[in-house]
């Protein structure tokens, strides 16, 4: 998992509430256990025309102004629905490393941090000000500083945000669950060596 410290990026706007995980990554694409390769299917049913190949010009994330965006500003209750971890995989594979919303489904929220996506919670007034700024200047870039827990925007709609200290530390150091486990690799190896001596038949 990549370290997350400070990013400045185009902020894409998805002004929709209750975006569920089946829209983020439809069930027919859940055929792999690798974390990569899902970005092309992100928001498939909205993003493409009926042929499933050509871009739907009416879908907001297909706007040229949002190309290359790493920050996604979304409506309330983002990531609701089923608990599939493929949803943050698809968002990350597409290029998003930050989501800003007023609320998230709990499992989706937890999965974001386990996959290198900073999910920021804001109040309704803060979200409205960010959305208004994007609407007024599509392609605008926001600065997200995790270390100091601040969002900065050209129009001055920035603010501080809260984050659990444990999650913050993991994001800053680029540690997922596997990375956290490997920090104790020496102790794990020592335990295994002792276990081999005590129960050699289990390691035959």
N, C-alpha and C positions, 0 to 999 in steps of 0.2 A: 504494500500500500504506500502511495506517495505521501510525503510530508505535506501538510497544509499550514502555511504561515500567513502570507499576505498575497492577495490576488487582485488584479484590476482587470475587469472583463466587461464586455457587452452584457447587458442584462435583458434577457428575453422575457416577454410578458405572456402569461397564460391566465387570463382573467376568467377562470372557471372554478366553481366550487365543487367539492366532492368528486374530484378526479380519482377514479379507482384504479387498482393495479391491473385490472383486465384491460383497461384502456392504455395504461402505460406500456404493458407488454402482453398482448393477447395470448390466451392459453395455447393456441396452435403452434406457438414458437418456443414452448418450454420443452425442448427436446435435447438440451445439452446440460451438462453440469459444470462446464467451464464458465468463467465469468465474462469472457469476451465474445464478441460476435452478435450481441443482441441490439446494439445501437441502431442498426438498419431497420429493425422492427419497432423501434420506439414510437408509440402513439400511432401504430399502423393504420387503424381504422379511420382515424381523423387525418392522418398525414398524407395518405395516398388516395387517388381516385378509385373508382370501382374496379379498375383493372389490377389494383394492388401494386402497381409499378410506378406510374407517373405521379408527380407531386400534385396535391390538391392546393390550388392557389388561395383558397379560402381559409386554410389552416394557418393559424397565427405563427407557428414556429417555422413555416416555410417562407416567411418574409425575408427578403435579402438583407434587411437591416439587422436581423437577428442571427445571421450566419456567424458561426464561431463563438456564440455565447457560451459562457461557462456558468453564468448565474441565471437561475430561473425564478422569477417572481410569480407566485401562483395564488389561487384563491383558497378559501377555507377548506379544512379537512382533506388535505392532499394525501394521496396514498391509501385511501380507505379500500375496503374490499378484502380479498384474500391475502394471505400472508406471504406470498411468493417473494423470495429474495431476488428473483430475476428482475424485479422492478427497479431497484437501485442499480443492479448490474447494467440494465439497458440505459438508464440515465447517465451512468458514469462512462459507459462505452461510447455513447453519443458525444460526450464531452462536458457534461455538467458536473461541477464539483461543489456547487452551492445551490440550495433551495431556500427561498424566503416565503413564509406563509404564516398565517395566524394560528394554524393547528394542523396536526398530522395524525394519522392512525398510529397507534403505539408501536405495533410491530414494524411497520414501514419506517418509522422514525428511528428505532433502534438499528434496523438493518442499514440505514443510510450511514451511520457512524462506523459500522463494521466494514463498510465498503468505500470509505474515503470521501463521502459526501457530507458536507457541513449543512445540516438542516437547522435553519435559524427561525425562531419563533418571534413574531412581532405582534403588536396590538393592531386593532382595526384602523386606527388613525395613521399609524406608521405605514401600514400596507397601502392604504389609499394614497398617501403622499408619494410613495415609490411608483405606484401604478400611474398616477397622474404625470409624473416626470417622464416615464417611459412613453406614455401616449403623446406627450408634447414634443418628444425628441427621440423617436425610435432609432436605436443604435447607440444610445447613451451608455457609457461605461460606469459601473459602480466599483468602488474599492472596498474589499472585505479584508479586514485585519483581524485574524483569529487571536493572535497573541495579545492584542489590546482590546479585543472584543468590540470592534467598532466597524460600522458601515459608513462610508463617505460617498456623497454624490455631488455632481457638479452644481446642482441647484440648492445644495445645502439641506437636503432632506435626510442627512445622516443621523445616526444615533448609536448608542451602545446596546449590546444584546447580552443575554445571560446564556451560560452553557455549563453543564456539569463539569467540574474540574477534571475528573477522571477521563471523560470523553475528550476534553480539550487537550489534555496531555498526550493521549493516544494519537489524536489527529496531528498535533505538532511534531510528534516523533515518527509518524507514519506507521503505527503499529495496529494491526488487526489482531484477532484472537490468536492466530498462529504466531504472529510476531511476539505477542506477549508471552506465549508459552516458551518460545525459543530463548527468551531472556533468562530462562531457568535451565537452559540446556545442560550446563555443567552439573547441576544438582540431579537432573534427570539421568544423566549418564552415570553418575556415581551410584544412584539408586539401582540402576539396571545391573551394574557390575556386582553390587552386593547381592542382588536378587539371583544372579547367575550362580554365584558361589553357594548360596543357601539352597537353591532349587535347580541344580544343573539339568535335571531331566526335563524341565519345562523349556529349556533353551536348546535341546538337542536337535 
